[in-house]
């Protein structure tokens, strides 16, 4: 039996939610943007009026104002967005228990088993669309198809508050004429490689030989060929499914460029404490640390290294991160830093040892767990390292509480 998959995409999600709370912003050129003071100043979402004037998600705020003089920029309120995301999922769950998030504002729903109760895929999509609008005050575009990839393409093609259907019979006419970059996971680098070989549309991808795409893009090339030909059979996860945590990390764009080793060390400690706290909170240790560095000219790279033994202490994570920085730095101003703990091991699986360095690490973990409790009770800055006092602007960054955990992506 052919599956019936929906992909619901909330239109201009952040901006629409803000307009609900601030009616004066309705029917105006407005956008949700990050903080310019902390150098997170980009457009996160924009209204239709701003979109018509050329404003794009990811534009720097200065560029958005240049494109659209008079645009109103409001700060993000993630608690609101998380609430509306949850409320939308509750509506989807009334039609199926197969609901899978793709970010806060997008969800796949497998309604194959719901047709007898609610009608065909298009009828269910229209019912959901009307309920979201009536009950939440926002709108969704819904794609209907027989697989997840084409369902997402359908929601991308659908106008605001409407439904698009892609079937086995019409996908060649509907999908194959679209630019290759519209296919899920064809990013700018992949798009450039395809264009260098005169592959411009999704149909061009579909008509290639799989082995040719494998040579061009690796194993991912064959996956894209399957996507383009409608062979995706990836199931929609159950609404209660929780994916295995594979890594835990935090990054930040710093209030000023980092130009000295001291600046970098302070920021790495801030990030390492956040990562270590989240490791302990989730019952993990890591045996690999990865750093992300982005220079002021926007060139970025990642490097990683293994720890001597698995740990969840900020000292070991920060020291390894700093070691990686020293080995790979080009001594240029740094705009953004990130620290990630990889190769996670459940704490219960860690073997007891009498080696002195491991015993010291165990004592350190006990100490940091106690600090977690104190910070929970009295605030994140109630206990700080002395090095943090050297630059209060850098140490003021709070990546743990500022970090929004989005639902896991399709590829994970």
FENCORGI-V945483 format. One record per pair of residues at least 24 apart in sequence whose ideal C-beta (glycine too) atoms are under 10 Angstrom apart, sorted by the first residue. I is the first residue (numbers start at 1). J is the second residue. D is the distance in Angstrom with one decimal. If there is no record, write none. Layout:
[[I;J;D] [I;J;D]]
This chain:
[[1;112;6.8] [1;113;9.4] [1;115;9.8] [2;112;7.9] [2;121;10.0] [2;145;9.8] [2;146;5.0] [2;147;9.5] [2;167;9.1] [2;168;7.2] [3;98;9.8] [3;110;6.3] [3;111;8.9] [3;112;4.9] [3;113;9.8] [3;121;9.4] [3;145;8.7] [3;146;5.4] [3;147;6.9] [3;148;9.1] [3;151;9.5] [3;233;8.4] [3;235;8.7] [3;236;8.5] [4;96;9.6] [4;109;9.1] [4;110;7.2] [4;111;5.2] [4;112;4.8] [4;113;9.0] [4;114;8.1] [4;115;6.6] [4;120;7.3] [4;121;4.1] [4;122;9.3] [4;124;7.8] [4;125;9.5] [4;144;7.0] [4;145;8.2] [4;146;6.9] [4;151;9.1] [5;98;9.0] [5;100;9.8] [5;108;6.1] [5;109;7.2] [5;110;5.6] [5;111;7.7] [5;112;7.9] [5;121;7.8] [5;143;8.3] [5;144;7.5] [5;145;5.7] [5;146;6.6] [5;147;6.1] [5;148;5.6] [5;149;9.2] [5;150;7.9] [5;151;4.3] [5;152;9.1] [5;154;9.3] [5;166;9.9] [5;232;9.5] [5;234;9.6] [5;235;9.6] [5;236;6.4] [6;92;8.2] [6;95;8.5] [6;96;8.7] [6;99;9.6] [6;107;8.3] [6;108;6.9] [6;109;4.4] [6;110;8.0] [6;111;6.0] [6;121;6.5] [6;122;9.5] [6;124;6.8] [6;125;5.4] [6;128;7.2] [6;129;9.9] [6;140;9.9] [6;142;5.6] [6;143;6.9] [6;144;5.7] [6;145;8.4] [6;148;9.8] [6;151;6.0] [6;154;8.6] [6;155;8.3] [6;163;8.9] [6;236;9.1] [7;100;9.7] [7;102;7.8] [7;106;6.8] [7;107;7.4] [7;108;5.3] [7;109;7.8] [7;125;9.3] [7;140;9.7] [7;141;8.8] [7;142;6.8] [7;143;4.4] [7;144;8.2] [7;145;7.9] [7;148;7.1] [7;149;9.2] [7;150;8.7] [7;151;3.8] [7;152;4.5] [7;153;8.3] [7;154;6.5] [7;155;4.5] [7;156;8.6] [7;158;9.5] [7;164;9.7] [7;236;9.7] [8;88;7.4] [8;89;9.6] [8;91;9.2] [8;92;6.8] [8;99;9.3] [8;102;9.8] [8;105;8.9] [8;106;6.9] [8;107;5.3] [8;108;8.1] [8;109;6.8] [8;125;7.8] [8;128;6.4] [8;129;7.8] [8;132;7.6] [8;140;4.8] [8;141;7.6] [8;142;5.0] [8;143;8.2] [8;151;9.2] [8;155;6.7] [8;163;9.8] [9;102;8.7] [9;103;9.1] [9;105;6.4] [9;106;4.9] [9;107;8.4] [9;139;9.8] [9;140;6.2] [9;141;5.1] [9;142;7.5] [9;143;7.7] [9;152;7.9] [9;154;9.5] [9;155;4.2] [9;156;7.4] [9;158;8.1] [9;160;9.9] [10;45;9.9] [10;81;9.4] [10;84;7.7] [10;85;8.0] [10;88;6.6] [10;103;9.6] [10;104;8.1] [10;105;4.0] [10;106;7.3] [10;107;8.9] [10;132;7.7] [10;136;8.8] [10;138;5.7] [10;139;7.4] [10;140;5.3] [10;141;8.4] [10;155;9.9] [11;45;9.8] [11;47;10.0] [11;48;8.3] [11;105;8.5] [11;132;9.9] [11;138;7.1] [11;139;4.7] [11;140;6.4] [11;141;6.0] [11;155;9.8] [11;158;9.6] [11;159;9.2] [11;160;4.8] [11;161;6.8] [11;162;9.8] [12;45;5.6] [12;46;6.6] [12;47;6.0] [12;48;6.7] [12;50;9.0] [12;51;7.7] [12;57;9.4] [12;105;9.0] [12;138;8.6] [12;139;8.6] [12;160;8.1] [13;44;9.5] [13;45;6.2] [13;81;6.7] [13;84;7.5] [13;85;8.1] [13;88;9.3] [13;103;8.9] [13;104;6.8] [13;105;3.7] [13;106;8.8] [13;138;7.1] [13;139;9.8] [13;140;9.2] [14;43;9.9] [14;44;5.6] [14;45;3.6] [14;46;8.9] [14;57;9.5] [14;74;9.0] [14;76;6.2] [14;77;8.4] [14;78;8.9] [14;80;8.6] [14;81;5.9] [14;84;9.5] [14;104;8.6] [14;105;8.0] [15;43;9.5] [15;44;8.5] [15;45;4.3] [15;46;5.8] [15;47;4.9] [15;48;8.7] [15;49;9.8] [15;50;7.9] [15;51;9.4] [15;57;9.9] [15;74;8.5] [15;138;9.9] [16;45;8.0] [16;47;7.8] [16;48;9.5] [16;84;8.8] [16;105;9.4] [16;136;9.4] [16;137;8.0] [16;138;4.7] [16;139;7.1] [16;160;9.7] [17;45;8.8] [17;76;9.8] [17;77;7.8] [17;80;5.4] [17;81;6.0] [17;83;8.7] [17;84;5.4] [17;85;9.6] [17;105;9.5] [17;136;8.9] [17;137;8.6] [17;138;6.6] [18;45;8.3] [18;47;9.0] [18;72;9.6] [18;74;5.4] [18;75;9.2] [18;76;8.5] [18;77;7.3] [18;80;7.9] [18;81;9.3] [19;47;7.1] [19;74;9.5] [19;137;8.9] [19;138;8.9] [20;80;8.7] [20;84;8.6] [20;136;8.4] [20;137;5.1] [20;138;7.2] [21;74;9.5] [21;77;8.0] [21;80;7.1] [22;72;9.1] [22;74;7.2] [24;72;8.9] [25;49;10.0] [25;72;6.3] [25;74;7.2] [28;70;8.8] [28;71;8.6] [28;72;6.2] [29;53;6.1] [29;55;7.6] [29;64;9.4] [29;67;9.7] [29;68;5.2] [29;69;9.1] [29;70;6.7] [29;71;4.8] [29;72;7.0] [30;55;9.6] [30;68;9.5] [30;70;9.9] [30;71;6.5] [30;72;4.1] [30;73;7.4] [30;74;6.6] [31;55;6.2] [31;56;9.9] [31;57;8.7] [31;59;8.6] [31;61;8.3] [31;64;6.2] [31;65;9.8] [31;68;8.4] [31;71;6.1] [31;72;7.5] [31;73;5.6] [31;74;7.6] [32;57;9.6] [32;73;7.6] [32;74;5.8] [32;75;7.4] [32;76;5.2] [32;77;8.4] [32;81;9.1] [33;59;9.0] [33;60;9.1] [33;61;5.1] [33;64;7.3] [33;65;9.9] [33;71;9.2] [33;72;9.8] [33;73;4.3] [33;74;7.4] [33;75;7.3] [33;76;7.8] [34;60;9.7] [34;61;7.7] [34;73;9.3] [34;75;7.8] [34;76;7.1] [34;253;8.6] [35;61;9.5] [35;75;6.8] [35;76;9.1] [35;253;9.5] [35;255;9.5] [36;60;9.0] [36;61;5.8] [36;62;8.3] [36;73;8.8] [37;255;7.2] [38;252;8.5] [38;253;7.0] [38;254;8.2] [38;255;5.4] [38;256;9.9] [38;393;9.6] [38;396;9.2] [38;397;8.0] [38;402;9.1] [39;252;9.5] [39;253;4.9] [39;254;7.1] [39;255;6.4] [39;256;7.9] [39;257;9.1] [39;335;7.3] [39;336;8.7] [40;75;9.9] [40;76;9.4] [40;252;8.7] [40;253;5.5] [40;255;9.7] [40;336;9.8] [40;402;9.2] [41;73;8.8] [41;253;9.2] [42;253;9.6] [43;67;10.0] [43;71;9.1] [43;73;8.1] [44;73;9.9] [44;74;10.0] [44;75;9.6] [44;76;5.8] [44;81;9.7] [45;74;9.9] [45;76;8.4] [45;81;9.3] [45;105;8.8] [46;71;8.2] [46;73;9.7] [47;71;8.9] [47;72;8.9] [48;160;7.2] [76;404;8.8] [78;104;8.5] [78;402;9.1] [78;403;9.8] [78;404;4.9] [78;405;10.0] [78;406;9.8] [79;404;9.5] [81;105;7.8] [81;404;8.3] [82;404;7.7] [82;405;9.4] [82;406;9.5] [83;136;9.9] [84;132;9.7] [84;136;6.2] [84;137;9.0] [84;138;6.7] [85;406;9.3] [85;407;8.2] [87;132;8.9] [87;135;7.7] [87;136;5.8] [87;138;9.5] [88;128;9.0] [88;131;9.6] [88;132;6.1] [88;135;9.3] [88;136;6.5] [88;138;8.0] [88;140;7.6] [89;239;7.0] [89;407;9.4] [90;135;9.6] [90;136;10.0] [90;239;9.6] [91;127;9.6] [91;128;6.5] [91;131;5.5] [91;132;6.2] [91;135;6.9] [91;136;7.8] [91;140;9.7] [92;124;10.0] [92;128;6.7] [92;131;9.6] [92;132;9.0] [92;140;9.9] [92;239;8.0] [93;239;5.5] [93;240;9.7] [94;118;9.4] [94;127;9.7] [94;128;8.9] [94;131;8.5] [95;124;5.9] [95;125;9.7] [95;127;7.8] [95;128;6.7] [95;131;9.6] [96;124;8.7] [96;236;8.2] [96;238;9.5] [96;239;8.2] [97;236;9.8] [97;238;5.8] [97;239;5.4] [97;240;7.6] [97;241;10.0] [98;235;7.6] [98;236;4.3] [98;237;7.1] [98;238;5.9] [98;239;7.1] [98;241;9.3] [99;236;7.3] [99;237;8.0] [99;238;7.9] [99;239;4.2] [99;240;9.4] [99;241;9.5] [100;148;8.2] [100;234;9.5] [100;235;8.6] [100;236;4.8] [100;237;4.2] [100;238;8.1] [100;239;7.8] [100;241;7.6] [100;407;8.2] [100;408;8.9] [100;410;8.0] [101;237;8.6] [101;239;9.0] [101;406;8.0] [101;407;3.2] [101;408;7.5] [101;409;9.1] [101;410;9.7] [102;148;8.9] [102;152;7.6] [102;184;9.3] [102;406;9.3] [102;407;7.0] [102;408;8.8] [102;409;6.6] [102;410;5.7] [103;406;5.7] [103;407;6.5] [103;408;9.7] [103;409;7.7] [103;410;9.7] [104;404;8.1] [104;406;6.0] [104;407;7.1] [105;138;9.2] [105;140;8.7] [105;406;9.9] [106;140;9.2] [106;141;9.9] [106;152;7.6] [106;155;7.5] [106;407;9.0] [106;410;9.6] [107;140;9.2] [107;142;10.0] [107;155;9.9] [107;236;9.1] [107;239;9.3] [107;407;8.6] [108;143;9.4] [108;147;9.9] [108;148;5.4] [108;151;6.4] [108;152;7.6] [108;155;9.7] [108;234;9.2] [108;235;9.6] [108;236;4.8] [108;237;8.2] [108;410;8.3] [109;142;9.0] [109;144;10.0] [109;151;8.7] [109;236;6.7] [109;239;9.2] [110;148;8.7] [110;151;9.5] [110;235;7.3] [110;236;3.9] [110;237;9.2] [110;238;9.4] [111;144;8.9] [111;236;9.3] [112;146;9.2] [112;236;9.3] [120;144;8.5] [120;165;9.3] [121;145;8.0] [121;146;8.8] [121;151;9.0] [121;163;8.9] [121;165;7.1] [121;167;9.5] [122;163;5.9] [122;164;9.4] [122;165;5.5] [123;163;9.5] [124;163;9.6] [125;151;9.7] [125;154;9.1] [125;155;9.4] [125;158;9.2] [125;162;9.4] [125;163;4.5] [125;164;9.0] [125;165;8.1] [126;162;9.0] [126;163;5.8] [128;163;9.2] [129;158;9.4] [129;161;6.4] [129;162;7.5] [129;163;6.4] [130;161;9.0] [132;161;8.9] [133;161;6.5] [145;170;10.0] [145;171;7.6] [145;174;9.6] [145;175;9.2] [145;230;8.4] [145;232;9.5] [146;171;8.8] [146;230;7.5] [146;232;9.2] [146;233;9.7] [147;171;9.5] [147;226;9.8] [147;227;8.5] [147;230;6.3] [147;231;7.9] [147;232;4.2] [147;233;6.8] [147;234;7.4] [147;236;9.9] [148;184;8.5] [148;227;9.3] [148;232;5.9] [148;233;9.0] [148;234;5.4] [148;235;8.5] [148;236;6.7] [148;410;7.1] [149;175;9.0] [149;183;7.4] [149;184;5.7] [149;185;9.2] [149;202;9.9] [149;224;9.7] [149;226;8.7] [149;227;4.7] [149;228;8.5] [149;230;7.7] [149;231;9.2] [149;232;4.4] [149;234;8.0] [149;410;8.8] [150;174;8.5] [150;175;6.5] [150;184;9.8] [150;227;8.6] [150;228;10.0] [150;230;6.2] [150;232;7.6] [151;232;9.5] [151;236;9.2] [152;182;9.7] [152;183;9.4] [152;184;5.8] [152;232;10.0] [152;410;8.4] [153;178;7.1] [153;182;6.6] [153;183;7.5] [153;184;7.7] [153;202;8.3] [153;227;9.4] [156;182;6.6] [156;184;9.3] [157;182;8.6] [166;230;8.6] [167;230;9.7] [168;230;6.9] [171;202;9.5] [171;206;9.5] [171;228;9.6] [171;229;8.9] [171;230;5.4] [172;202;9.7] [172;203;7.2] [172;206;8.1] [172;229;9.4] [172;230;8.7] [173;203;9.7] [174;202;9.9] [175;201;9.2] [175;202;5.5] [175;203;7.7] [175;206;8.5] [175;227;9.7] [175;228;7.7] [175;229;9.7] [175;230;7.9] [176;201;6.3] [176;202;5.4] [176;203;3.0] [176;204;8.2] [176;205;8.8] [176;206;6.1] [176;207;8.4] [176;228;7.6] [176;229;9.5] [176;230;10.0] [177;201;6.2] [177;202;7.7] [177;203;6.5] [178;202;5.1] [178;203;8.2] [178;228;9.8] [179;204;9.8] [180;204;6.6] [180;205;5.8] [180;224;8.6] [180;228;8.4] [183;224;6.5] [183;227;5.9] [183;228;6.3] [184;224;8.9] [184;227;6.7] [184;232;9.2] [184;409;10.0] [184;410;6.9] [184;411;8.8] [185;220;7.6] [185;223;7.9] [185;224;7.1] [185;227;7.9] [185;409;9.5] [185;410;8.0] [185;411;6.7] [186;217;9.6] [186;220;9.8] [186;224;6.6] [186;227;8.9] [186;228;9.4] [189;217;9.9] [190;216;9.4] [190;217;6.5] [190;220;7.8] [190;221;8.8] [190;224;7.7] [193;217;6.6] [193;221;9.2] [194;221;9.3] [194;224;8.8] [199;224;10.0] [201;228;9.1] [202;227;8.3] [202;228;5.0] [202;229;9.5] [203;228;7.4] [203;229;9.8] [204;228;8.5] [205;229;8.5] [206;230;8.4] [206;231;9.7] [220;411;9.6] [223;411;9.3] [232;410;10.0] [234;410;7.5] [234;411;9.6] [237;407;9.9] [237;408;8.9] [237;410;9.8] [241;408;9.4] [242;408;8.9] [243;407;9.0] [243;408;4.7] [243;409;9.6] [243;412;5.9] [244;344;8.8] [244;408;9.5] [244;412;8.9] [245;278;9.5] [245;279;9.6] [245;282;6.2] [245;283;9.6] [245;284;6.9] [245;344;6.3] [245;346;10.0] [245;408;9.3] [246;342;7.6] [246;343;8.7] [246;344;6.8] [246;408;9.3] [246;412;7.3] [247;275;9.5] [247;284;9.5] [247;286;7.9] [247;288;8.7] [247;290;7.7] [247;340;5.4] [247;341;6.2] [247;342;4.7] [247;343;8.0] [247;344;6.6] [248;274;9.1] [248;275;5.7] [248;276;9.1] [248;277;9.6] [248;278;5.0] [248;279;5.7] [248;281;9.1] [248;282;7.0] [248;284;7.0] [248;286;7.6] [248;312;9.5] [248;339;9.6] [248;340;7.1] [248;341;5.0] [248;342;8.6] [248;344;7.0] [248;405;9.9] [249;274;8.9] [249;275;6.1] [249;278;8.8] [249;286;10.0] [249;289;9.5] [249;290;7.2] [249;291;9.6] [249;292;8.0] [249;338;6.1] [249;339;6.1] [249;340;3.0] [249;341;6.6] [249;342;8.2] [249;399;9.3] [249;403;9.0] [250;274;4.6] [250;275;5.7] [250;277;9.8] [250;278;7.8] [250;337;9.4] [250;338;6.8] [250;339;6.4] [250;340;7.9] [250;341;9.7] [250;397;9.5] [250;398;9.9] [250;399;3.9] [250;400;6.8] [250;402;8.7] [250;403;5.5] [251;291;9.5] [251;292;5.7] [251;293;9.9] [251;294;8.6] [251;336;6.2] [251;337;6.5] [251;338;3.0] [251;339;7.4] [251;340;8.1] [251;399;7.3] [251;403;8.6] [252;336;6.7] [252;337;6.4] [252;338;7.5] [252;339;9.6] [252;394;9.4] [252;397;5.2] [252;398;9.1] [252;399;5.2] [252;402;7.8] [252;403;9.0] [253;294;8.0] [253;335;6.2] [253;336;4.6] [253;337;8.6] [253;338;9.9] [253;397;9.3] [254;294;10.0] [254;334;7.4] [254;335;6.9] [254;336;6.9] [254;337;6.8] [254;393;8.5] [254;394;6.4] [254;397;7.1] [255;391;9.5] [255;393;5.0] [255;394;6.9] [255;396;7.7] [255;397;7.5] [256;333;9.0] [256;335;9.3] [256;391;9.0] [256;393;6.7] [256;394;7.8] [257;295;8.7] [257;296;5.2] [257;332;9.0] [257;333;3.7] [257;334;6.4] [257;335;6.1] [257;336;9.9] [258;293;9.3] [258;295;9.7] [258;296;9.2] [258;325;9.9] [258;332;9.7] [258;333;6.8] [258;334;4.1] [258;335;7.9] [258;336;9.2] [258;337;7.0] [258;391;9.8] [258;394;7.9] [259;296;9.3] [259;331;8.8] [259;332;8.7] [259;333;5.3] [259;334;7.8] [260;331;9.7] [260;391;9.6] [261;322;8.3] [261;325;8.3] [261;326;7.7] [261;329;8.6] [261;331;9.3] [262;387;7.9] [262;390;6.4] [262;391;7.6] [262;394;9.3] [263;333;9.5] [263;334;7.8] [263;337;9.6] [263;390;9.1] [263;391;6.8] [263;393;9.9] [263;394;6.4] [264;291;9.9] [264;293;8.9] [264;321;9.2] [264;322;7.2] [264;325;5.8] [264;326;8.9] [264;329;7.9] [264;334;6.7] [264;337;7.1] [264;394;9.5] [265;318;7.9] [265;319;9.9] [265;321;9.4] [265;322;5.9] [265;325;8.6] [265;387;6.6] [265;390;9.1] [265;394;9.7] [266;385;8.7] [266;387;5.8] [266;388;6.3] [266;389;9.5] [266;390;6.4] [266;391;5.6] [266;392;9.8] [266;393;9.6] [266;394;4.7] [266;395;5.9] [266;397;9.2] [267;318;9.9] [267;321;9.7] [267;325;9.9] [267;334;8.4] [267;336;9.5] [267;337;5.1] [267;338;9.9] [267;339;9.1] [267;391;9.0] [267;394;5.6] [267;395;8.6] [267;397;7.2] [267;399;9.5] [268;314;9.7] [268;317;8.7] [268;318;5.2] [268;319;9.0] [268;320;9.6] [268;321;4.8] [268;322;5.5] [268;324;9.5] [268;325;7.0] [268;337;6.6] [268;338;9.8] [268;339;6.3] [269;314;6.9] [269;315;9.0] [269;317;9.4] [269;318;4.9] [269;319;9.7] [269;321;8.9] [269;322;8.6] [269;339;9.5] [269;384;9.5] [269;385;6.0] [269;387;6.4] [269;388;7.1] [269;394;9.6] [269;395;8.3] [270;314;9.5] [270;318;9.1] [270;337;9.0] [270;339;9.1] [270;384;9.6] [270;385;9.2] [270;387;9.9] [270;388;7.4] [270;394;7.1] [270;395;6.2] [270;396;8.9] [270;397;5.3] [270;398;8.1] [270;399;6.6] [270;400;9.3] [271;314;9.2] [271;317;8.5] [271;318;7.9] [271;321;7.4] [271;337;6.4] [271;338;6.9] [271;339;4.1] [271;340;9.1] [271;397;8.2] [271;399;5.8] [271;400;9.3] [272;313;8.8] [272;314;4.5] [272;315;7.9] [272;316;8.5] [272;317;4.2] [272;318;3.6] [272;319;8.5] [272;320;8.8] [272;321;6.1] [272;322;8.9] [272;339;5.5] [272;341;9.0] [273;313;9.7] [273;314;4.4] [273;315;9.5] [273;317;8.5] [273;318;7.7] [273;339;9.6] [273;368;8.3] [273;371;8.8] [273;372;9.7] [273;375;9.3] [273;380;9.1] [273;384;9.2] [273;385;8.1] [273;388;9.4] [273;399;8.9] [273;400;8.0] [274;314;8.5] [274;317;9.8] [274;339;8.0] [274;380;9.2] [274;397;9.0] [274;398;8.0] [274;399;4.5] [274;400;4.0] [274;401;8.7] [274;402;9.3] [274;403;7.4] [275;312;8.8] [275;314;7.6] [275;317;5.9] [275;318;9.1] [275;321;9.1] [275;338;9.6] [275;339;5.4] [275;340;7.1] [275;341;5.2] [275;399;8.4] [275;400;8.5] [276;311;8.3] [276;312;5.6] [276;313;5.8] [276;314;4.0] [276;315;8.4] [276;316;8.3] [276;317;5.5] [276;318;8.4] [276;339;9.5] [276;341;7.8] [276;364;9.9] [276;365;8.8] [276;368;6.5] [276;371;10.0] [276;372;9.1] [276;400;10.0] [277;312;8.8] [277;314;7.7] [277;368;7.8] [277;369;9.4] [277;371;8.7] [277;372;5.8] [277;375;8.0] [277;376;9.6] [277;380;9.2] [277;400;6.1] [278;312;9.1] [278;341;8.3] [278;399;9.7] [278;400;6.6] [278;403;8.5] [278;405;9.4] [279;311;8.6] [279;312;4.0] [279;313;8.9] [279;314;9.4] [279;317;8.3] [279;341;5.7] [279;344;7.5] [279;345;10.0] [279;347;8.6] [279;365;9.8] [279;368;10.0] [280;312;5.1] [280;313;8.8] [280;314;9.8] [280;347;8.1] [280;365;7.4] [280;368;7.1] [280;369;6.0] [280;372;6.4] [281;312;9.5] [281;369;9.9] [281;372;7.6] [281;376;10.0] [281;400;9.3] [282;312;9.4] [282;344;8.4] [282;346;9.3] [282;347;9.1] [283;312;8.9] [283;344;9.5] [283;345;10.0] [283;346;6.1] [283;347;4.9] [283;348;7.4] [284;310;9.0] [284;312;6.5] [284;341;7.6] [284;343;9.9] [284;344;4.4] [284;345;6.6] [284;346;6.3] [284;347;6.4] [284;349;9.8] [284;350;9.9] [285;309;8.9] [285;310;4.1] [285;311;5.7] [285;312;4.6] [285;313;9.0] [285;316;9.7] [285;341;8.3] [285;343;9.4] [285;344;7.1] [285;345;5.1] [285;346;8.0] [285;347;5.8] [285;349;8.7] [285;350;6.0] [285;361;9.6] [285;365;8.7] [286;310;6.4] [286;311;7.0] [286;312;6.9] [286;316;9.1] [286;317;7.4] [286;320;9.7] [286;340;8.7] [286;341;3.6] [286;342;6.1] [286;343;6.0] [286;344;5.4] [286;345;7.2] [287;311;7.9] [287;341;8.9] [287;342;8.0] [287;343;4.9] [287;344;8.4] [287;345;6.5] [288;320;8.7] [288;340;8.7] [288;341;7.4] [288;342;4.1] [288;343;4.3] [288;344;9.0] [289;316;8.1] [289;317;5.5] [289;318;8.9] [289;319;9.0] [289;320;4.2] [289;321;5.6] [289;322;9.9] [289;323;8.8] [289;324;7.0] [289;339;6.9] [289;340;7.3] [289;341;6.3] [289;342;7.2] [289;343;9.5] [290;320;9.4] [290;321;8.4] [290;324;8.0] [290;338;8.0] [290;339;7.4] [290;340;4.2] [290;341;7.9] [290;342;5.5] [290;343;9.7] [291;320;8.6] [291;321;5.0] [291;322;8.8] [291;323;9.4] [291;324;4.8] [291;325;6.1] [291;328;8.1] [291;337;7.2] [291;338;6.6] [291;339;5.9] [291;340;7.7] [292;321;9.9] [292;336;7.3] [292;337;6.8] [292;338;3.3] [292;339;7.7] [292;340;7.2] [293;324;9.0] [293;325;7.0] [293;328;7.4] [293;329;7.4] [293;330;9.0] [293;332;9.3] [293;334;5.9] [293;335;9.0] [293;336;7.6] [293;337;6.3] [293;338;7.9] [294;334;7.0] [294;335;5.2] [294;336;3.9] [294;337;7.7] [294;338;8.2] [295;329;9.7] [295;330;7.5] [295;332;4.8] [295;333;6.5] [295;334;5.9] [295;335;6.3] [295;336;8.7] [296;332;7.0] [296;333;4.2] [296;334;7.1] [296;335;4.8] [296;336;9.4] [297;332;7.4] [297;333;8.4] [297;335;8.5] [298;335;7.3] [298;336;9.2] [299;330;9.0] [299;332;8.3] [299;335;9.8] [300;334;9.8] [300;335;8.9] [300;336;7.4] [300;338;9.3] [301;328;7.4] [301;330;9.6] [302;328;9.5] [302;338;8.0] [302;340;8.4] [303;327;7.4] [303;328;5.0] [303;329;10.0] [304;340;8.0] [304;342;6.5] [304;343;9.3] [306;342;9.4] [306;343;8.0] [307;341;9.4] [307;343;9.2] [307;361;9.7] [308;355;9.9] [308;357;7.2] [308;358;8.9] [308;361;9.3] [309;350;8.9] [309;351;9.7] [309;353;7.9] [309;355;8.2] [309;357;7.6] [309;358;5.8] [309;361;7.2] [310;341;9.9] [310;343;8.2] [310;344;8.8] [310;345;5.2] [310;347;9.0] [310;349;9.0] [310;350;6.0] [310;351;9.4] [310;358;9.5] [310;361;9.1] [311;341;9.1] [311;345;9.9] [311;350;9.3] [311;358;8.9] [311;361;5.5] [311;362;9.4] [311;364;8.3] [311;365;7.4] [312;341;7.8] [312;344;9.4] [312;345;9.4] [312;347;7.2] [312;350;9.4] [312;361;9.1] [312;364;9.6] [312;365;6.1] [312;368;8.0] [312;369;9.1] [313;360;9.7] [313;361;6.1] [313;362;9.3] [313;363;9.7] [313;364;4.7] [313;365;5.3] [313;366;9.8] [313;367;8.5] [313;368;5.7] [313;369;9.7] [314;339;9.7] [314;364;8.7] [314;365;9.9] [314;368;6.3] [314;371;9.2] [314;385;8.8] [315;360;9.7] [315;361;8.4] [315;364;6.1] [315;365;9.8] [315;367;9.8] [315;368;8.3] [315;385;9.8] [316;357;9.9] [316;361;6.7] [316;364;8.0] [316;365;9.6] [317;341;6.4] [318;385;9.5] [318;387;10.0] [337;397;9.7] [337;399;9.8] [338;399;9.1] [339;399;8.9] [375;400;9.5]]
